């Protein structure tokens, strides 16, 4: 796309586009309103059709929340095998539809193609105030890093496909993937947070590296502070079923990250393992941390301090 984009006209109303990529594009309509545009779809991460549809929708809506916006309209993006039973297809769509409804948005259409492997997701339009946009590249030295969901969904979903995981661990991962980032986003905007992204395919370390690179800052991450889903560490230690993208992330981001010597290879690998419908990473000015953590608690939401933003360009993971 890069050669094509060089000839694309400039529009000052495009606040966020591909010149400085973020979780979604943002286009200003007037002084107090901008539109957020995003699209995403995933292959099945659980066996239950309804739950898969719900997770796919939550995953797609998350990019709007990562920008500080609220979803308004959604289009279904569907790729189903020709021989898929109608009941299964309907349940997938129902799971997605109900999550969109819960988000206060409307499903207004979509597009379907035949595909050998099921794929489902959404194209989403949202609203955001131009002065309250959350951006990947807005972290500042001294900020405290918060994570709003535990990691390990990608690894546990992979193990679930091979039936080598305890049922309760897969159910916990499914609940995590099914949880919306809406409230976390609202809390961030309410407290004037400027920097955020959601944790998905690039894993925790990859998405933090994106934030650090765009903001030209360093990261100090505390491994013991990172929330990890039950069963994920045991599966990582076993090492039989890693998502393929784990190694791609490690190759792309790994050389720039320094790990404490006490951290085993499997512990490091888990931080490169892709997430599905992961939580938000927020970087919060230190003077706002107590208030925002109290707000998370009051709303019944989880958030964990996992590190801090520092001057320079280093990326360190301590014990």
N, C-alpha and C positions, 0 to 999 in steps of 0.2 A: 504493500500500500504506500510506502514512503515516497516513491517517485510520483505517484498520483497526487498525494497530498500536497506536494510542493506547488502544484498548479491550482490548488483550491483557493477560492476567494476568501479574503479575511472578512469576518463579521464581528464587530466589537461586542455584539450581544452574546456571542458564544464565550461564556466565562470559563468553561472547562471543556477542552476538546482533546484531540490527539497530539497536539503540540506539547502538552504536559499531562499525560494520561492519569486518570484517577479511577475510582470505582464506577463512575457514571459520567455522562456528559451533562453539562448544565447550560441552559440558554435563557437569558434574561428577557422577560416580557415587558415588565415595567419596573419602577423603582422598588416596589415591595414584593415582587413575584418573579421567580424563575422556574423553569421546567427542568426536571431531572429525567434523563433517558437512559435506560439500561436494558439488557437482554441476557438471559442465561438459561441453560437447560442441562440436565444431568441424566446419566443412565441409572438404572435401579441400584439403590444402596441397601434396600431391605426387601424381603420377600412379599410382604403385604402390599397389595396394589394401592389401597387407599392411603396408607402411610407414606409410600413412595411419592404419590402425587402431592401430599401435604408437604413433605420435606423439599421436594423440587420447587414448590411455590414459595416456601419460606426462604429458600436459598436465593431465588430470583428477587424477591422483595428486599432482601437484605442490603443490596447495593444502594437502594434509595435511602435506607436508614443510615448506612455508612456515610452518606453525604449530608445528613441532618435533615432529610426531607420526609415527606409522607406520601405514600402511593395513592394515586387517584384512578388510573385506568390500567388495565392489563389485557394483553393478547396471549392466548395459548400458543405455545410452540410445541408441536407434536410430531414425533416420528415413531410409528407403531408398525410391527410386522403385519403382513396381510392376513395371516391366520390367527392373530390374537383374538381370543374370545371377546365378544362385545361386553360381557359383564366386567371383565378385567379392565378393559379400556375405560368403561364408564366409572369404575371405582377410582382409577387414577385421576381422571378428570374431576371427579367429585371431591377428592382430597385437596386438589389444587384450588378448586372453586371456593370451597369453604374457608380456606386460609386467606384468600383474597377478600372475601366478604368480611372476615374478622378484622382485616387490616383497614376496613373502611373504604376499600376500592371496588371498582366494578370490572368484571370480565366483559369485554365488548367485542370479542371476535377471536381470530387466531388463524393458524395455517397448519395443515396436516400433510405429511408425506409418508410414504411407505419406507420402512427401514428394517433391517434385519434385527437390530437390537433396539429395544424400547428407549425412547428419549422423550423427556417432558420438561417443560419449563415455561417461562413467561418473558414477554417483552413488556416493560413497565414504564409508565409515565407518572412522575410525581411532582409535587410542589415543594419549593424551598424558598425561604427568604434569602435574598442575595447576600445579606450581611451575616447570616447564620449558617453558611455552608461549612461543613466539616471537610477537611482536605487531608490527603496523605502527606503533603509536604509542608505542613504547618507546625511541626514539632520544634520546640525550643530547648536549648540547654537548661537543665534544671527541672524540666518537666518530669513527672512521675508517670510510669507506664502502667495502665490498668488493662486487664483482660477479663471479659465478661462471661466466657464459657470455658469449660475444661477442654483440653485437646485429646485427641486419640480416636476421633470418629472414623477417619479414613482407614486406619489400621484395623479397628474393630469391625467395620463393615466388610472389609476384605476377608477377615477371618470368618465372619458370619457366612459368607458365600461358600466357604469350605467346611462349614459345620465343625469348627474346632474352637468354639467359644462358648462359655456358659451363657445360658439363655438370659439370665438376669443382667449380664454385662452388655449384651446386645440390646436389650430393652432400655437400659440406661442411656446407651449411645443414641438410640432412636429418639428418646425423649429430648435429648440435647439437640439433635438435628431438627426436631420439630418445634423447638422454642424460637419464637420471633425475637429479633433485635429491636423491636419498636420501642419498648420502654427504655432500654439502655440508650438508644439514640435520643429520645426525648429528654432524659436526664442530662446527657452531654450538652445538648443545646441549651437547656435551662440554666446550666452553670457556666455558659460561655466557653466551653471547650472548643478549640480550633482544629485539632488534628485527630483524625480517626481513619480506620479502614476495617474491613472485616477479614476474618481468617478463612481462606478457602484453599484453592489449589496449590498456592506457593508455600503453604504451611506457615506455622508461626514465625519461623526465622526468615523465610522469604518475604513475607509481608512486612515484617519489621525492617528488613533491609531496604525494601522499597521506600518506606517512610524516611529512613535515615538518609538514603541517597538523595531523595528529592529535597529534604530539608538541610542537607549538608551538615549533619550532626553525627555524633557517636551514640552507641547503645551499650549499656551495662545491664545484663539480664541475670537474674538469680534463678538457677535451675530449681532449687528446692521450693521456690515460691510459685512455680507454674502449676496450676491445677490440671490434673491428669485423670481421665475417666477410669473407673475401676476396670481392671483386666488389661488395660492397654500396656502397662509396663511389663506384665508377665508375657504378653504376646510379643512385645518388642524383644524381650530377652530370648524367647524361643526362636524368633527370627525366621519362621517358615513361610509367612505370607505377608510380605510388604507390598503396598501399592507401588506400581512401577514408577510413578512420578516422584516417589521418595528419592530415588537415585538421581533423577533429573534435577530435582531441587538441590540436592547435595552437590552435584557437579557445577550447577550454575551459581550457587550462593556460598558454598562451603569454604572456598579458599579465602574469603574475606572475613571469616569468623574464627575467633580464638576461643577454645574451650579449656576449662579447668582440666588439668591432667587427671583428676580423680573421676571424671565423668566417663563411663564406659561407652564403647562404640554404639551399643543399642540405645543408650540414653540420648546420645547425640542424634542418632537416626530418627528417633521419635519426633524431634523438633523439626525435622525436614519432611515428615510424612504429611501428605495433603489432608485437609479437612473438608468436610461437606457441611454447609450451613453452620460454620463456626461462629464464634462470638466476635465482638468488636474489640479492637485495640484502640484505646484512648490514651493520648498523652495530655496530662493535666498539670497546670502550674501547681507547685507544691503548696501554695497557700490556699488552694481550693480543694485539696484532697480530702480533708476531714469532712467538709460539707457534702461533697459529692458521694463519698462512701456512706454517709448517714442517709442520703437520699436513696441510694441503692437499697440499703437495709429497710428503709421505710416502705419502699415499693415492693418488697419481697423479691428483689433481684440480687443476683450474685455479681461481685466484682472483686478481683484480686490484684493487689500491687505485685508486679513481677519484675520491676526494674526501673531504670531511670535513663533519661536522655542526658548526654554529656557533650561537652565541646570536643571538636576534632572529628575524625572520621573512623575511629576504631569501633569494633563490634566484639564484645567480650561476653562469654557465658560463664559465670562463676558457679560454684557448688550450690 
